[in-house]
Amino acid sequence: MLSSSQQKEDLMSVLIIGNIAVGDPANLAAYKEVAPISMKAYGIKMVAQAAPTTMLEGEYPGPITVVLEADSEETALAWYNSDEYKQAIAARSDDSKFTISIVPRV
């Protein structure tokens, strides 16, 4: 059984950080139509979007960065692994490169 502090920690919101290098812009347009529908179903909110991203150190694979917020890591994982989001992934081109990570809020 989880302690109350562990339960509270599990329910803390998380950020989902995505970076995108666009291959075929037409396919990214299709992704941008489907992805928000999947996000809404899981209560995922767009917090920020930058294109181009101003990098201070290191390199991302692409110039577009998005920051999403989910109410928990469990919700973020459920969304990412959902059939709804899989449809969004299928809509983007194979030559686009995405990195997506979950970052716990402090």
Buried (B, 14 or more C-beta within 10 A) or exposed (E): EEEEEEEEEEEEBBBBBBBBBBBEEEBBEBBEEBBEEBBEBBEBBEEEEEEEBEEEEEEBEBBBBBBBBBBBBEBBBBBBEBEBBEBBBEBBBEEBBBEEEBEEEE
